[in-house]
Amino acid sequence: MNTKNRAFRITIRAILTAIIMVQSMTPFLGYIPLGIVNLTIIHITVIVAAITLGTRDGLFVGLIWGLGTLVRAWTAPTSPLDSLVFTNPLVSVVPRILVGLVAGFIFNFFYRRSKNIPFSALASAICGTLTNTVLVLSAMGLLYSNDVARLNGVDTSVLFKTLALIAATNGIPEIIGAAVLTPLIVLAIFRATRLTPDHI
């Protein structure tokens, strides 16, 4: 990779990192209210980074998201749940990092076989979104079962059913949002820049 391309990639990485920091630290900017659920869009930035810049940069941007979640949980929590569970890096940081890992791996896997950017980005978006939803809710249920059950007003015996319902009501809109937006954003970036999926 020549110096010009390396500088260009660093610039794109810096822009995506800045976006994720603003989304993480600004209330409601990373979420779109949809009545009874909130559509999370922060993870889309991580997935886009993993696709356009590669898995390593996806991991880095995911780390920034996780650290932003952690800092916000300590300094400006928006709910009792934030203070309870997202102050633990196993809940707030690790799943966010793994979003970048999974999204990058899935995109590369499908693109190398199909050379189809929209389809590969779609698969990456779905798997990356599921990674965040499943890991965060699973960590909450395993590490804080009594407290999470109490905050949701249910018995611990039905906690995982409750979390599965939350995963469905929040996760499905998030998957749809990521599946629609990610291929569009990725195609726009590839067409407007020097970045190509063949050089990731």
C-alpha positions in Angstrom: 0.0 0.0 0.0 1.5 3.4 -1.0 1.7 6.4 1.3 -1.2 8.2 -0.4 -3.6 5.2 0.0 -2.4 4.7 3.6 -3.1 8.3 4.5 -6.5 8.0 2.8 -7.4 5.0 4.9 -6.3 6.7 8.0 -8.6 9.7 7.2 -11.6 7.4 6.6 -10.8 5.6 9.9 -10.6 8.9 11.7 -14.0 10.0 10.3 -15.7 6.8 11.3 -14.1 6.9 14.7 -15.3 10.5 15.2 -18.8 9.5 14.1 -18.9 6.6 16.6 -17.7 8.8 19.4 -20.4 11.4 18.8 -23.0 8.7 18.5 -21.9 7.0 21.7 -21.7 10.2 23.8 -24.6 12.2 22.5 -28.0 11.2 24.0 -30.4 9.7 21.4 -28.1 10.5 18.4 -27.3 6.8 18.0 -30.9 5.7 18.4 -34.1 6.3 16.4 -37.3 6.2 18.5 -39.9 3.9 16.9 -42.8 4.0 19.4 -42.2 1.3 22.0 -38.8 0.4 20.7 -35.6 2.2 19.8 -33.7 1.5 16.6 -30.0 1.4 17.4 -27.9 2.6 14.5 -24.5 2.9 16.2 -23.6 -0.6 15.2 -24.0 0.3 11.5 -20.9 2.5 11.7 -18.9 -0.4 13.1 -20.1 -2.7 10.4 -19.4 -0.2 7.7 -15.8 0.3 9.1 -15.3 -3.5 9.1 -16.5 -3.8 5.5 -14.8 -0.8 3.9 -11.5 -0.8 5.9 -11.2 -4.4 7.0 -11.7 -6.5 10.1 -8.9 -4.9 12.1 -10.4 -1.4 11.7 -13.8 -2.8 12.5 -12.4 -4.1 15.7 -10.9 -0.7 16.5 -14.1 1.2 15.8 -16.1 -1.4 17.8 -13.6 -0.8 20.7 -14.3 2.9 20.5 -18.0 2.3 20.7 -17.6 0.0 23.6 -15.4 2.4 25.5 -18.0 5.2 24.8 -20.7 3.0 26.2 -18.6 2.2 29.3 -17.8 5.9 29.9 -21.4 7.0 29.5 -22.6 4.3 31.9 -20.3 5.6 34.5 -20.7 9.3 33.9 -24.2 9.9 32.4 -26.4 6.8 32.6 -29.8 7.1 31.0 -31.4 4.3 33.0 -30.8 2.2 36.1 -29.9 -0.7 33.7 -27.0 1.4 32.3 -25.5 1.9 35.8 -26.0 -1.8 36.6 -24.7 -3.7 33.6 -22.9 -1.4 31.2 -20.3 -0.4 33.7 -19.0 -3.9 33.2 -16.7 -4.2 30.1 -17.9 -7.7 29.5 -21.3 -6.2 28.6 -20.4 -2.8 27.2 -17.1 -3.4 25.4 -16.6 -7.0 24.4 -19.8 -7.4 22.3 -19.0 -4.1 20.5 -15.5 -5.3 19.6 -16.9 -8.6 18.3 -19.4 -6.8 16.1 -16.4 -5.6 14.1 -14.8 -9.0 14.0 -17.9 -10.8 12.9 -19.0 -8.2 10.4 -15.5 -8.1 8.7 -15.2 -11.9 8.6 -18.7 -12.5 7.2 -18.2 -9.8 4.5 -14.9 -11.2 3.4 -16.2 -14.8 3.4 -19.1 -14.0 1.1 -17.3 -11.5 -1.1 -14.5 -13.8 -1.9 -17.0 -16.4 -3.1 -19.6 -14.1 -4.8 -17.8 -10.8 -5.7 -21.2 -9.3 -4.9 -20.8 -6.3 -2.6 -24.5 -5.7 -1.8 -25.2 -9.3 -0.9 -22.0 -9.6 1.2 -22.7 -6.3 3.0 -26.3 -7.5 3.7 -25.0 -10.7 5.3 -22.4 -8.8 7.2 -25.0 -6.3 8.5 -27.4 -9.1 9.7 -24.7 -11.1 11.4 -23.0 -8.0 13.0 -26.3 -6.8 14.4 -27.2 -10.2 15.8 -23.8 -10.4 17.4 -24.4 -7.2 19.4 -28.0 -8.1 20.4 -27.4 -11.7 21.4 -24.1 -11.1 23.3 -25.3 -8.0 25.2 -28.6 -9.6 26.3 -26.9 -13.0 27.1 -24.2 -11.3 29.2 -26.9 -9.3 31.1 -28.9 -12.5 31.8 -25.9 -14.5 32.9 -24.0 -11.9 34.9 -26.9 -10.0 36.4 -29.9 -12.3 36.3 -31.5 -11.3 39.6 -31.0 -7.6 39.1 -32.1 -7.6 35.5 -35.2 -9.7 36.4 -36.1 -7.2 39.2 -35.7 -4.2 36.9 -38.0 -5.9 34.3 -40.5 -6.9 36.9 -40.2 -10.7 36.2 -39.1 -13.8 38.1 -35.6 -15.1 37.3 -37.2 -18.3 36.0 -38.6 -16.5 33.0 -35.8 -13.9 32.6 -34.4 -15.5 29.4 -37.9 -15.6 27.8 -38.2 -11.9 28.7 -34.8 -11.2 27.2 -35.7 -13.2 24.1 -38.8 -11.0 23.7 -36.6 -7.9 24.0 -34.3 -9.3 21.4 -37.2 -9.8 19.0 -38.8 -6.4 19.6 -35.5 -4.4 19.4 -33.4 -6.8 17.4 -35.7 -7.2 14.4 -36.0 -3.4 13.7 -32.2 -3.1 14.2 -31.5 -5.9 11.7 -33.9 -4.4 9.1 -32.3 -1.0 9.6 -28.8 -2.3 9.2 -29.8 -4.6 6.3 -31.2 -1.6 4.4 -28.6 1.1 5.3 -25.3 -0.8 5.3 -25.2 -1.9 1.6 -26.2 1.6 0.5 -23.5 3.3 2.6 -20.9 0.7 1.7 -21.6 1.1 -2.0 -21.5 4.8 -1.8 -18.1 4.7 0.0 -16.6 2.3 -2.5 -17.8 4.4 -5.4 -16.7 7.7 -4.0 -13.3 6.7 -2.7 -10.2 4.8 -3.5 -11.3 1.9 -1.2 -12.1 -1.4 -2.8 -13.2 -4.7 -1.2 -10.4 -6.5 -3.1 -7.7 -4.7 -1.2 -9.0 -5.3 2.3 
